[in-house]
Structure formats: C-alpha cells, structure tokens
C-alpha cells in the first residue's frame, strides 16, 4: 500500500485491494486457522491464539510504519 499511496482509493492506482488483503490477514491472525489446519495439532499455538494474533497485528503495524518512514 505504500507504493499506491497517492492514487486514491479505487482502481487503477487505488489501495482498496491492499486494504482487503490486510483486513483478511488481520482477521486470520486474530481468529486462528480453523479446524482443518495442520497447526491445530500444536497445543502451544492453540492455547494462546488471541495473544499471538494480537502480537502479529501489532508487529504488522510497526513494520508498516517503519516502511513508510524509510520510504519518505
């Protein structure tokens, strides 16, 4: 989304697709993989799913901010 920042919201130079992907990734990080995932067998990940999800989203926000700071 840092590359498409100046193009508005909609296509062809918009950020709506990047926002959709970010929302999907955050939703998956916060809710977990589901009952058919291979990592469901790992009890460590299953026990603290919300904590790891919040950590993943926070890490993504920090890294995105670093990208924007370095880019400008």
N, CA, C and O atoms as a Tripos MOL2 file, in Angstrom:
@<TRIPOS>MOLECULE
protein
  288   287    72     0     0
PROTEIN
NO_CHARGES

@<TRIPOS>ATOM
      1 N           0.8170   -1.1840    0.0000 N.3       1 UNK1
      2 CA          0.0000    0.0000    0.0000 C.3       1 UNK1
      3 C           0.8660    1.2550    0.0000 C.2       1 UNK1
      4 O           0.4020    2.3260   -0.3900 O.2       1 UNK1
      5 N           2.1070    1.1330    0.4300 N.am      2 UNK2
      6 CA          2.9900    2.2910    0.4000 C.3       2 UNK2
      7 C           3.2780    2.7310   -1.0290 C.2       2 UNK2
      8 O           3.5150    3.9140   -1.2730 O.2       2 UNK2
      9 N           3.2630    1.8080   -1.9660 N.am      3 UNK3
     10 CA          3.5240    2.1420   -3.3620 C.3       3 UNK3
     11 C           2.3390    2.8600   -3.9850 C.2       3 UNK3
     12 O           2.5320    3.7530   -4.8110 O.2       3 UNK3
     13 N           1.1370    2.4990   -3.6170 N.am      4 UNK4
     14 CA         -0.0780    3.0580   -4.2190 C.3       4 UNK4
     15 C          -0.6630    4.2080   -3.4030 C.2       4 UNK4
     16 O          -1.8110    4.5890   -3.6330 O.2       4 UNK4
     17 N           0.0610    4.7520   -2.4920 N.am      5 UNK5
     18 CA         -0.4610    5.7180   -1.5320 C.3       5 UNK5
     19 C          -1.0800    6.9560   -2.1730 C.2       5 UNK5
     20 O          -2.1010    7.4320   -1.6770 O.2       5 UNK5
     21 N          -0.5410    7.4790   -3.2040 N.am      6 UNK6
     22 CA         -1.0300    8.7300   -3.7730 C.3       6 UNK6
     23 C          -2.1330    8.5850   -4.7980 C.2       6 UNK6
     24 O          -2.5850    9.5890   -5.3480 O.2       6 UNK6
     25 N          -2.5880    7.3650   -5.0780 N.am      7 UNK7
     26 CA         -3.5110    7.1530   -6.1760 C.3       7 UNK7
     27 C          -4.9760    7.1280   -5.8130 C.2       7 UNK7
     28 O          -5.8020    6.8010   -6.6660 O.2       7 UNK7
     29 N          -5.3360    7.4580   -4.5910 N.am      8 UNK8
     30 CA         -6.7350    7.4240   -4.1960 C.3       8 UNK8
     31 C          -7.1360    6.0620   -3.6640 C.2       8 UNK8
     32 O          -6.2870    5.2620   -3.2730 O.2       8 UNK8
     33 N          -8.4340    5.8050   -3.6510 N.am      9 UNK9
     34 CA         -8.9300    4.5720   -3.0550 C.3       9 UNK9
     35 C          -9.2140    3.4860   -4.0850 C.2       9 UNK9
     36 O          -8.8970    2.3200   -3.8510 O.2       9 UNK9
     37 N          -9.8020    3.8460   -5.2150 N.am     10 UNK10
     38 CA        -10.2510    2.8460   -6.1840 C.3      10 UNK10
     39 C          -9.2370    2.6200   -7.3040 C.2      10 UNK10
     40 O          -8.2590    3.3550   -7.4370 O.2      10 UNK10
     41 N          -9.4900    1.6040   -8.0910 N.am     11 UNK11
     42 CA         -8.6310    1.1670   -9.1800 C.3      11 UNK11
     43 C          -8.4950    2.2890  -10.2040 C.2      11 UNK11
     44 O          -9.4200    3.0980  -10.2880 O.2      11 UNK11
     45 N          -7.4590    2.4090  -10.9660 N.am     12 UNK12
     46 CA         -6.3350    1.5130  -11.1630 C.3      12 UNK12
     47 C          -5.1770    1.7620  -10.2020 C.2      12 UNK12
     48 O          -4.3330    0.8800  -10.0440 O.2      12 UNK12
     49 N          -5.1020    2.8960   -9.5680 N.am     13 UNK13
     50 CA         -3.9860    3.1850   -8.6610 C.3      13 UNK13
     51 C          -4.4290    3.2350   -7.2080 C.2      13 UNK13
     52 O          -3.8020    3.9170   -6.3980 O.2      13 UNK13
     53 N          -5.4890    2.5300   -6.8660 N.am     14 UNK14
     54 CA         -6.0550    2.6220   -5.5320 C.3      14 UNK14
     55 C          -5.4610    1.6600   -4.5300 C.2      14 UNK14
     56 O          -4.6360    0.8110   -4.8670 O.2      14 UNK14
     57 N          -5.8910    1.8070   -3.3020 N.am     15 UNK15
     58 CA         -5.3790    0.9850   -2.2020 C.3      15 UNK15
     59 C          -6.4240    0.0070   -1.6850 C.2      15 UNK15
     60 O          -6.1830   -0.6710   -0.6860 O.2      15 UNK15
     61 N          -7.5830   -0.0840   -2.3430 N.am     16 UNK16
     62 CA         -8.6560   -0.9190   -1.7940 C.3      16 UNK16
     63 C          -8.2820   -2.3950   -1.7530 C.2      16 UNK16
     64 O          -8.6740   -3.0950   -0.8190 O.2      16 UNK16
     65 N          -7.5390   -2.8850   -2.7310 N.am     17 UNK17
     66 CA         -7.1550   -4.2920   -2.7330 C.3      17 UNK17
     67 C          -6.1520   -4.5790   -1.6170 C.2      17 UNK17
     68 O          -6.2400   -5.6110   -0.9520 O.2      17 UNK17
     69 N          -5.2160   -3.6850   -1.4150 N.am     18 UNK18
     70 CA         -4.2580   -3.8360   -0.3170 C.3      18 UNK18
     71 C          -4.9380   -3.8120    1.0440 C.2      18 UNK18
     72 O          -4.5700   -4.5670    1.9440 O.2      18 UNK18
     73 N          -5.9340   -2.9390    1.1920 N.am     19 UNK19
     74 CA         -6.6880   -2.9090    2.4480 C.3      19 UNK19
     75 C          -7.4880   -4.1880    2.6570 C.2      19 UNK19
     76 O          -7.6060   -4.6650    3.7850 O.2      19 UNK19
     77 N          -8.0340   -4.7430    1.5890 N.am     20 UNK20
     78 CA         -8.7600   -6.0090    1.6870 C.3      20 UNK20
     79 C          -7.8310   -7.1340    2.1280 C.2      20 UNK20
     80 O          -8.1910   -7.9340    2.9910 O.2      20 UNK20
     81 N          -6.6480   -7.1990    1.5430 N.am     21 UNK21
     82 CA         -5.6820   -8.2210    1.9390 C.3      21 UNK21
     83 C          -5.2280   -8.0330    3.3870 C.2      21 UNK21
     84 O          -5.0770   -9.0120    4.1180 O.2      21 UNK21
     85 N          -5.0100   -6.7890    3.8060 N.am     22 UNK22
     86 CA         -4.5980   -6.5280    5.1840 C.3      22 UNK22
     87 C          -5.6980   -6.9040    6.1730 C.2      22 UNK22
     88 O          -5.4120   -7.4650    7.2310 O.2      22 UNK22
     89 N          -6.9450   -6.6040    5.8400 N.am     23 UNK23
     90 CA         -8.0610   -6.9650    6.7170 C.3      23 UNK23
     91 C          -8.2190   -8.4780    6.8040 C.2      23 UNK23
     92 O          -8.4930   -9.0110    7.8790 O.2      23 UNK23
     93 N          -8.0490   -9.1730    5.6860 N.am     24 UNK24
     94 CA         -8.1230  -10.6320    5.6960 C.3      24 UNK24
     95 C          -7.0120  -11.2560    6.5110 C.2      24 UNK24
     96 O          -7.2430  -12.2130    7.2490 O.2      24 UNK24
     97 N          -5.8070  -10.7230    6.3860 N.am     25 UNK25
     98 CA         -4.6760  -11.2420    7.1600 C.3      25 UNK25
     99 C          -4.8680  -10.9790    8.6470 C.2      25 UNK25
    100 O          -4.5700  -11.8440    9.4710 O.2      25 UNK25
    101 N          -5.3640   -9.7890    9.0040 N.am     26 UNK26
    102 CA         -5.6220   -9.4900   10.4100 C.3      26 UNK26
    103 C          -6.7270  -10.3760   10.9640 C.2      26 UNK26
    104 O          -6.6370  -10.8420   12.1000 O.2      26 UNK26
    105 N          -7.7580  -10.6110   10.1800 N.am     27 UNK27
    106 CA         -8.8320  -11.4940   10.6300 C.3      27 UNK27
    107 C          -8.3520  -12.9130   10.8480 C.2      27 UNK27
    108 O          -8.7390  -13.5580   11.8220 O.2      27 UNK27
    109 N          -7.5190  -13.4020    9.9570 N.am     28 UNK28
    110 CA         -6.9690  -14.7420   10.1220 C.3      28 UNK28
    111 C          -6.0260  -14.8110   11.3170 C.2      28 UNK28
    112 O          -6.0130  -15.8040   12.0440 O.2      28 UNK28
    113 N          -5.2420  -13.7640   11.5220 N.am     29 UNK29
    114 CA         -4.3170  -13.7490   12.6550 C.3      29 UNK29
    115 C          -5.0670  -13.7140   13.9840 C.2      29 UNK29
    116 O          -4.6200  -14.3160   14.9610 O.2      29 UNK29
    117 N          -6.1930  -13.0210   14.0310 N.am     30 UNK30
    118 CA         -6.9220  -12.8950   15.2950 C.3      30 UNK30
    119 C          -7.8610  -14.0630   15.5680 C.2      30 UNK30
    120 O          -8.1400  -14.3540   16.7310 O.2      30 UNK30
    121 N          -8.3550  -14.7400   14.5420 N.am     31 UNK31
    122 CA         -9.3050  -15.8250   14.7720 C.3      31 UNK31
    123 C          -8.6680  -17.2000   14.7050 C.2      31 UNK31
    124 O          -9.2330  -18.1610   15.2280 O.2      31 UNK31
    125 N          -7.5240  -17.3180   14.0860 N.am     32 UNK32
    126 CA         -6.8510  -18.6040   14.0080 C.3      32 UNK32
    127 C          -7.1430  -19.3170   12.7040 C.2      32 UNK32
    128 O          -7.9540  -18.8530   11.9020 O.2      32 UNK32
    129 N          -6.4850  -20.4420   12.4930 N.am     33 UNK33
    130 CA         -6.5470  -21.1140   11.2100 C.3      33 UNK33
    131 C          -7.7910  -21.9510   10.9770 C.2      33 UNK33
    132 O          -8.1370  -22.1980    9.8220 O.2      33 UNK33
    133 N          -8.4730  -22.3930   12.0040 N.am     34 UNK34
    134 CA         -9.6520  -23.2340   11.8210 C.3      34 UNK34
    135 C          -9.3810  -24.6840   12.1480 C.2      34 UNK34
    136 O          -8.2550  -25.0460   12.4880 O.2      34 UNK34
    137 N         -10.3980  -25.5160   12.0500 N.am     35 UNK35
    138 CA        -10.2620  -26.8970   12.4990 C.3      35 UNK35
    139 C          -9.5620  -27.8050   11.5010 C.2      35 UNK35
    140 O          -9.1500  -28.9010   11.8790 O.2      35 UNK35
    141 N          -9.4070  -27.4050   10.2530 N.am     36 UNK36
    142 CA         -8.7550  -28.2490    9.2630 C.3      36 UNK36
    143 C          -7.2750  -27.9250    9.0770 C.2      36 UNK36
    144 O          -6.6310  -28.5260    8.2170 O.2      36 UNK36
    145 N          -6.7220  -27.0080    9.8420 N.am     37 UNK37
    146 CA         -5.3340  -26.5950    9.6710 C.3      37 UNK37
    147 C          -4.3820  -27.5880   10.3320 C.2      37 UNK37
    148 O          -4.7280  -28.2500   11.3110 O.2      37 UNK37
    149 N          -3.1860  -27.6760    9.7810 N.am     38 UNK38
    150 CA         -2.1750  -28.5850   10.3130 C.3      38 UNK38
    151 C          -1.6940  -28.1250   11.6860 C.2      38 UNK38
    152 O          -1.4410  -28.9590   12.5550 O.2      38 UNK38
    153 N          -1.5620  -26.8260   11.8970 N.am     39 UNK39
    154 CA         -1.0520  -26.3470   13.1800 C.3      39 UNK39
    155 C          -2.0690  -26.4370   14.3130 C.2      39 UNK39
    156 O          -1.7760  -26.0200   15.4330 O.2      39 UNK39
    157 N          -3.2300  -26.9590   14.0500 N.am     40 UNK40
    158 CA         -4.2080  -27.2030   15.1150 C.3      40 UNK40
    159 C          -3.6950  -28.2790   16.0780 C.2      40 UNK40
    160 O          -4.1080  -28.3190   17.2370 O.2      40 UNK40
    161 N          -2.8130  -29.1350   15.6120 N.am     41 UNK41
    162 CA         -2.2560  -30.1900   16.4470 C.3      41 UNK41
    163 C          -1.2090  -29.6740   17.4270 C.2      41 UNK41
    164 O          -0.7970  -30.4100   18.3230 O.2      41 UNK41
    165 N          -0.7720  -28.4350   17.2770 N.am     42 UNK42
    166 CA          0.2190  -27.8660   18.1900 C.3      42 UNK42
    167 C          -0.5030  -27.1930   19.3600 C.2      42 UNK42
    168 O          -1.0950  -26.1300   19.1730 O.2      42 UNK42
    169 N          -0.4710  -27.7740   20.5470 N.am     43 UNK43
    170 CA         -1.2230  -27.2190   21.6710 C.3      43 UNK43
    171 C          -0.7460  -25.8400   22.1150 C.2      43 UNK43
    172 O          -1.5260  -25.0710   22.6770 O.2      43 UNK43
    173 N           0.5140  -25.5170   21.8720 N.am     44 UNK44
    174 CA          1.0340  -24.2060   22.2810 C.3      44 UNK44
    175 C           0.3510  -23.0990   21.4940 C.2      44 UNK44
    176 O          -0.0310  -22.0760   22.0620 O.2      44 UNK44
    177 N           0.1960  -23.2960   20.2050 N.am     45 UNK45
    178 CA         -0.4620  -22.2780   19.3850 C.3      45 UNK45
    179 C          -1.9580  -22.2030   19.6540 C.2      45 UNK45
    180 O          -2.5520  -21.1280   19.5790 O.2      45 UNK45
    181 N          -2.5590  -23.3260   19.9640 N.am     46 UNK46
    182 CA         -3.9980  -23.3510   20.1940 C.3      46 UNK46
    183 C          -4.3590  -22.6780   21.5190 C.2      46 UNK46
    184 O          -5.4140  -22.0530   21.6290 O.2      46 UNK46
    185 N          -3.4970  -22.8020   22.5180 N.am     47 UNK47
    186 CA         -3.8070  -22.2820   23.8470 C.3      47 UNK47
    187 C          -3.7910  -20.7530   23.8920 C.2      47 UNK47
    188 O          -4.5790  -20.1540   24.6240 O.2      47 UNK47
    189 N          -2.9230  -20.1250   23.1380 N.am     48 UNK48
    190 CA         -2.7680  -18.6670   23.2130 C.3      48 UNK48
    191 C          -3.0260  -18.0160   21.8680 C.2      48 UNK48
    192 O          -2.2840  -17.1230   21.4590 O.2      48 UNK48
    193 N          -4.0450  -18.4420   21.1900 N.am     49 UNK49
    194 CA         -4.3290  -17.9890   19.8320 C.3      49 UNK49
    195 C          -4.5630  -16.4850   19.7570 C.2      49 UNK49
    196 O          -4.0210  -15.8320   18.8660 O.2      49 UNK49
    197 N          -5.3500  -15.9180   20.6610 N.am     50 UNK50
    198 CA         -5.6450  -14.4840   20.6180 C.3      50 UNK50
    199 C          -4.4060  -13.6560   20.9160 C.2      50 UNK50
    200 O          -4.1960  -12.6110   20.2990 O.2      50 UNK50
    201 N          -3.5870  -14.1080   21.8510 N.am     51 UNK51
    202 CA         -2.3610  -13.3760   22.1940 C.3      51 UNK51
    203 C          -1.4290  -13.3250   20.9860 C.2      51 UNK51
    204 O          -0.8840  -12.2680   20.6690 O.2      51 UNK51
    205 N          -1.2420  -14.4470   20.3160 N.am     52 UNK52
    206 CA         -0.3860  -14.4700   19.1320 C.3      52 UNK52
    207 C          -0.9880  -13.6430   17.9970 C.2      52 UNK52
    208 O          -0.2540  -13.0060   17.2410 O.2      52 UNK52
    209 N          -2.2840  -13.6470   17.8720 N.am     53 UNK53
    210 CA         -2.9300  -12.8490   16.8360 C.3      53 UNK53
    211 C          -2.7550  -11.3620   17.0580 C.2      53 UNK53
    212 O          -2.4560  -10.6190   16.1220 O.2      53 UNK53
    213 N          -2.9410  -10.9240   18.2970 N.am     54 UNK54
    214 CA         -2.7450   -9.5030   18.6240 C.3      54 UNK54
    215 C          -1.2850   -9.1220   18.4140 C.2      54 UNK54
    216 O          -0.9890   -8.0400   17.9060 O.2      54 UNK54
    217 N          -0.3720  -10.0110   18.8040 N.am     55 UNK55
    218 CA          1.0490   -9.7430   18.5850 C.3      55 UNK55
    219 C           1.3640   -9.6320   17.0980 C.2      55 UNK55
    220 O           2.1350   -8.7590   16.7000 O.2      55 UNK55
    221 N           0.7890  -10.4930   16.2730 N.am     56 UNK56
    222 CA          1.0340  -10.4570   14.8310 C.3      56 UNK56
    223 C           0.5140   -9.1720   14.2150 C.2      56 UNK56
    224 O           1.1850   -8.5830   13.3670 O.2      56 UNK56
    225 N          -0.6620   -8.7250   14.6190 N.am     57 UNK57
    226 CA         -1.2280   -7.4860   14.0890 C.3      57 UNK57
    227 C          -0.3860   -6.2860   14.5430 C.2      57 UNK57
    228 O          -0.1260   -5.3810   13.7500 O.2      57 UNK57
    229 N           0.0390   -6.2720   15.8050 N.am     58 UNK58
    230 CA          0.8750   -5.1750   16.3040 C.3      58 UNK58
    231 C           2.2120   -5.1390   15.5710 C.2      58 UNK58
    232 O           2.7000   -4.0620   15.2290 O.2      58 UNK58
    233 N           2.8020   -6.2930   15.3290 N.am     59 UNK59
    234 CA          4.0570   -6.3540   14.5890 C.3      59 UNK59
    235 C           3.8760   -5.8390   13.1660 C.2      59 UNK59
    236 O           4.7450   -5.1380   12.6460 O.2      59 UNK59
    237 N           2.7630   -6.1760   12.5370 N.am     60 UNK60
    238 CA          2.4900   -5.6950   11.1840 C.3      60 UNK60
    239 C           2.3580   -4.1740   11.1460 C.2      60 UNK60
    240 O           2.8400   -3.5300   10.2140 O.2      60 UNK60
    241 N           1.7140   -3.6080   12.1460 N.am     61 UNK61
    242 CA          1.5560   -2.1480   12.2030 C.3      61 UNK61
    243 C           2.9100   -1.4730   12.3780 C.2      61 UNK61
    244 O           3.1910   -0.4660   11.7280 O.2      61 UNK61
    245 N           3.7450   -2.0170   13.2460 N.am     62 UNK62
    246 CA          5.0710   -1.4340   13.4690 C.3      62 UNK62
    247 C           5.9230   -1.5290   12.2030 C.2      62 UNK62
    248 O           6.5880   -0.5650   11.8240 O.2      62 UNK62
    249 N           5.8990   -2.6820   11.5570 N.am     63 UNK63
    250 CA          6.6880   -2.8350   10.3350 C.3      63 UNK63
    251 C           6.1720   -1.9570    9.2040 C.2      63 UNK63
    252 O           6.9630   -1.4380    8.4160 O.2      63 UNK63
    253 N           4.8740   -1.7860    9.1130 N.am     64 UNK64
    254 CA          4.3200   -0.8860    8.0960 C.3      64 UNK64
    255 C           4.7310    0.5540    8.3560 C.2      64 UNK64
    256 O           5.0400    1.2940    7.4220 O.2      64 UNK64
    257 N           4.7370    0.9520    9.6170 N.am     65 UNK65
    258 CA          5.1770    2.3040    9.9480 C.3      65 UNK65
    259 C           6.6540    2.4930    9.6130 C.2      65 UNK65
    260 O           7.0440    3.5570    9.1330 O.2      65 UNK65
    261 N           7.4760    1.4800    9.8580 N.am     66 UNK66
    262 CA          8.8850    1.5710    9.5060 C.3      66 UNK66
    263 C           9.0770    1.6870    7.9950 C.2      66 UNK66
    264 O           9.9260    2.4520    7.5360 O.2      66 UNK66
    265 N           8.3100    0.9480    7.2350 N.am     67 UNK67
    266 CA          8.3960    1.0370    5.7690 C.3      67 UNK67
    267 C           8.0490    2.4460    5.3070 C.2      67 UNK67
    268 O           8.7290    3.0080    4.4480 O.2      67 UNK67
    269 N           7.0060    3.0080    5.8690 N.am     68 UNK68
    270 CA          6.6050    4.3650    5.4700 C.3      68 UNK68
    271 C           7.6290    5.4000    5.8880 C.2      68 UNK68
    272 O           7.8380    6.3810    5.1740 O.2      68 UNK68
    273 N           8.2740    5.2050    7.0290 N.am     69 UNK69
    274 CA          9.3010    6.1590    7.4600 C.3      69 UNK69
    275 C          10.5510    6.0740    6.5800 C.2      69 UNK69
    276 O          11.1440    7.0970    6.2380 O.2      69 UNK69
    277 N          10.9390    4.8710    6.2210 N.am     70 UNK70
    278 CA         12.1230    4.6940    5.3900 C.3      70 UNK70
    279 C          11.8610    5.1630    3.9680 C.2      70 UNK70
    280 O          12.7580    5.6880    3.3080 O.2      70 UNK70
    281 N          10.6630    4.9800    3.5060 N.am     71 UNK71
    282 CA         10.3070    5.3180    2.1200 C.3      71 UNK71
    283 C          10.2710    6.8180    1.8750 C.2      71 UNK71
    284 O          10.6010    7.2630    0.7760 O.2      71 UNK71
    285 N           9.8910    7.5890    2.8420 N.am     72 UNK72
    286 CA          9.7760    9.0530    2.6370 C.3      72 UNK72
    287 C          11.0570    9.7860    2.8750 C.2      72 UNK72
    288 O          11.1030   11.0090    2.7400 O.2      72 UNK72
@<TRIPOS>BOND
     1     1     2 1
     2     2     3 1
     3     3     4 2
     4     3     5 am
     5     5     6 1
     6     6     7 1
     7     7     8 2
     8     7     9 am
     9     9    10 1
    10    10    11 1
    11    11    12 2
    12    11    13 am
    13    13    14 1
    14    14    15 1
    15    15    16 2
    16    15    17 am
    17    17    18 1
    18    18    19 1
    19    19    20 2
    20    19    21 am
    21    21    22 1
    22    22    23 1
    23    23    24 2
    24    23    25 am
    25    25    26 1
    26    26    27 1
    27    27    28 2
    28    27    29 am
    29    29    30 1
    30    30    31 1
    31    31    32 2
    32    31    33 am
    33    33    34 1
    34    34    35 1
    35    35    36 2
    36    35    37 am
    37    37    38 1
    38    38    39 1
    39    39    40 2
    40    39    41 am
    41    41    42 1
    42    42    43 1
    43    43    44 2
    44    43    45 am
    45    45    46 1
    46    46    47 1
    47    47    48 2
    48    47    49 am
    49    49    50 1
    50    50    51 1
    51    51    52 2
    52    51    53 am
    53    53    54 1
    54    54    55 1
    55    55    56 2
    56    55    57 am
    57    57    58 1
    58    58    59 1
    59    59    60 2
    60    59    61 am
    61    61    62 1
    62    62    63 1
    63    63    64 2
    64    63    65 am
    65    65    66 1
    66    66    67 1
    67    67    68 2
    68    67    69 am
    69    69    70 1
    70    70    71 1
    71    71    72 2
    72    71    73 am
    73    73    74 1
    74    74    75 1
    75    75    76 2
    76    75    77 am
    77    77    78 1
    78    78    79 1
    79    79    80 2
    80    79    81 am
    81    81    82 1
    82    82    83 1
    83    83    84 2
    84    83    85 am
    85    85    86 1
    86    86    87 1
    87    87    88 2
    88    87    89 am
    89    89    90 1
    90    90    91 1
    91    91    92 2
    92    91    93 am
    93    93    94 1
    94    94    95 1
    95    95    96 2
    96    95    97 am
    97    97    98 1
    98    98    99 1
    99    99   100 2
   100    99   101 am
   101   101   102 1
   102   102   103 1
   103   103   104 2
   104   103   105 am
   105   105   106 1
   106   106   107 1
   107   107   108 2
   108   107   109 am
   109   109   110 1
   110   110   111 1
   111   111   112 2
   112   111   113 am
   113   113   114 1
   114   114   115 1
   115   115   116 2
   116   115   117 am
   117   117   118 1
   118   118   119 1
   119   119   120 2
   120   119   121 am
   121   121   122 1
   122   122   123 1
   123   123   124 2
   124   123   125 am
   125   125   126 1
   126   126   127 1
   127   127   128 2
   128   127   129 am
   129   129   130 1
   130   130   131 1
   131   131   132 2
   132   131   133 am
   133   133   134 1
   134   134   135 1
   135   135   136 2
   136   135   137 am
   137   137   138 1
   138   138   139 1
   139   139   140 2
   140   139   141 am
   141   141   142 1
   142   142   143 1
   143   143   144 2
   144   143   145 am
   145   145   146 1
   146   146   147 1
   147   147   148 2
   148   147   149 am
   149   149   150 1
   150   150   151 1
   151   151   152 2
   152   151   153 am
   153   153   154 1
   154   154   155 1
   155   155   156 2
   156   155   157 am
   157   157   158 1
   158   158   159 1
   159   159   160 2
   160   159   161 am
   161   161   162 1
   162   162   163 1
   163   163   164 2
   164   163   165 am
   165   165   166 1
   166   166   167 1
   167   167   168 2
   168   167   169 am
   169   169   170 1
   170   170   171 1
   171   171   172 2
   172   171   173 am
   173   173   174 1
   174   174   175 1
   175   175   176 2
   176   175   177 am
   177   177   178 1
   178   178   179 1
   179   179   180 2
   180   179   181 am
   181   181   182 1
   182   182   183 1
   183   183   184 2
   184   183   185 am
   185   185   186 1
   186   186   187 1
   187   187   188 2
   188   187   189 am
   189   189   190 1
   190   190   191 1
   191   191   192 2
   192   191   193 am
   193   193   194 1
   194   194   195 1
   195   195   196 2
   196   195   197 am
   197   197   198 1
   198   198   199 1
   199   199   200 2
   200   199   201 am
   201   201   202 1
   202   202   203 1
   203   203   204 2
   204   203   205 am
   205   205   206 1
   206   206   207 1
   207   207   208 2
   208   207   209 am
   209   209   210 1
   210   210   211 1
   211   211   212 2
   212   211   213 am
   213   213   214 1
   214   214   215 1
   215   215   216 2
   216   215   217 am
   217   217   218 1
   218   218   219 1
   219   219   220 2
   220   219   221 am
   221   221   222 1
   222   222   223 1
   223   223   224 2
   224   223   225 am
   225   225   226 1
   226   226   227 1
   227   227   228 2
   228   227   229 am
   229   229   230 1
   230   230   231 1
   231   231   232 2
   232   231   233 am
   233   233   234 1
   234   234   235 1
   235   235   236 2
   236   235   237 am
   237   237   238 1
   238   238   239 1
   239   239   240 2
   240   239   241 am
   241   241   242 1
   242   242   243 1
   243   243   244 2
   244   243   245 am
   245   245   246 1
   246   246   247 1
   247   247   248 2
   248   247   249 am
   249   249   250 1
   250   250   251 1
   251   251   252 2
   252   251   253 am
   253   253   254 1
   254   254   255 1
   255   255   256 2
   256   255   257 am
   257   257   258 1
   258   258   259 1
   259   259   260 2
   260   259   261 am
   261   261   262 1
   262   262   263 1
   263   263   264 2
   264   263   265 am
   265   265   266 1
   266   266   267 1
   267   267   268 2
   268   267   269 am
   269   269   270 1
   270   270   271 1
   271   271   272 2
   272   271   273 am
   273   273   274 1
   274   274   275 1
   275   275   276 2
   276   275   277 am
   277   277   278 1
   278   278   279 1
   279   279   280 2
   280   279   281 am
   281   281   282 1
   282   282   283 1
   283   283   284 2
   284   283   285 am
   285   285   286 1
   286   286   287 1
   287   287   288 2
@<TRIPOS>SUBSTRUCTURE
     1 UNK1         2 RESIDUE 1 A UNK
     2 UNK2         6 RESIDUE 1 A UNK
     3 UNK3        10 RESIDUE 1 A UNK
     4 UNK4        14 RESIDUE 1 A UNK
     5 UNK5        18 RESIDUE 1 A UNK
     6 UNK6        22 RESIDUE 1 A UNK
     7 UNK7        26 RESIDUE 1 A UNK
     8 UNK8        30 RESIDUE 1 A UNK
     9 UNK9        34 RESIDUE 1 A UNK
    10 UNK10       38 RESIDUE 1 A UNK
    11 UNK11       42 RESIDUE 1 A UNK
    12 UNK12       46 RESIDUE 1 A UNK
    13 UNK13       50 RESIDUE 1 A UNK
    14 UNK14       54 RESIDUE 1 A UNK
    15 UNK15       58 RESIDUE 1 A UNK
    16 UNK16       62 RESIDUE 1 A UNK
    17 UNK17       66 RESIDUE 1 A UNK
    18 UNK18       70 RESIDUE 1 A UNK
    19 UNK19       74 RESIDUE 1 A UNK
    20 UNK20       78 RESIDUE 1 A UNK
    21 UNK21       82 RESIDUE 1 A UNK
    22 UNK22       86 RESIDUE 1 A UNK
    23 UNK23       90 RESIDUE 1 A UNK
    24 UNK24       94 RESIDUE 1 A UNK
    25 UNK25       98 RESIDUE 1 A UNK
    26 UNK26      102 RESIDUE 1 A UNK
    27 UNK27      106 RESIDUE 1 A UNK
    28 UNK28      110 RESIDUE 1 A UNK
    29 UNK29      114 RESIDUE 1 A UNK
    30 UNK30      118 RESIDUE 1 A UNK
    31 UNK31      122 RESIDUE 1 A UNK
    32 UNK32      126 RESIDUE 1 A UNK
    33 UNK33      130 RESIDUE 1 A UNK
    34 UNK34      134 RESIDUE 1 A UNK
    35 UNK35      138 RESIDUE 1 A UNK
    36 UNK36      142 RESIDUE 1 A UNK
    37 UNK37      146 RESIDUE 1 A UNK
    38 UNK38      150 RESIDUE 1 A UNK
    39 UNK39      154 RESIDUE 1 A UNK
    40 UNK40      158 RESIDUE 1 A UNK
    41 UNK41      162 RESIDUE 1 A UNK
    42 UNK42      166 RESIDUE 1 A UNK
    43 UNK43      170 RESIDUE 1 A UNK
    44 UNK44      174 RESIDUE 1 A UNK
    45 UNK45      178 RESIDUE 1 A UNK
    46 UNK46      182 RESIDUE 1 A UNK
    47 UNK47      186 RESIDUE 1 A UNK
    48 UNK48      190 RESIDUE 1 A UNK
    49 UNK49      194 RESIDUE 1 A UNK
    50 UNK50      198 RESIDUE 1 A UNK
    51 UNK51      202 RESIDUE 1 A UNK
    52 UNK52      206 RESIDUE 1 A UNK
    53 UNK53      210 RESIDUE 1 A UNK
    54 UNK54      214 RESIDUE 1 A UNK
    55 UNK55      218 RESIDUE 1 A UNK
    56 UNK56      222 RESIDUE 1 A UNK
    57 UNK57      226 RESIDUE 1 A UNK
    58 UNK58      230 RESIDUE 1 A UNK
    59 UNK59      234 RESIDUE 1 A UNK
    60 UNK60      238 RESIDUE 1 A UNK
    61 UNK61      242 RESIDUE 1 A UNK
    62 UNK62      246 RESIDUE 1 A UNK
    63 UNK63      250 RESIDUE 1 A UNK
    64 UNK64      254 RESIDUE 1 A UNK
    65 UNK65      258 RESIDUE 1 A UNK
    66 UNK66      262 RESIDUE 1 A UNK
    67 UNK67      266 RESIDUE 1 A UNK
    68 UNK68      270 RESIDUE 1 A UNK
    69 UNK69      274 RESIDUE 1 A UNK
    70 UNK70      278 RESIDUE 1 A UNK
    71 UNK71      282 RESIDUE 1 A UNK
    72 UNK72      286 RESIDUE 1 A UNK
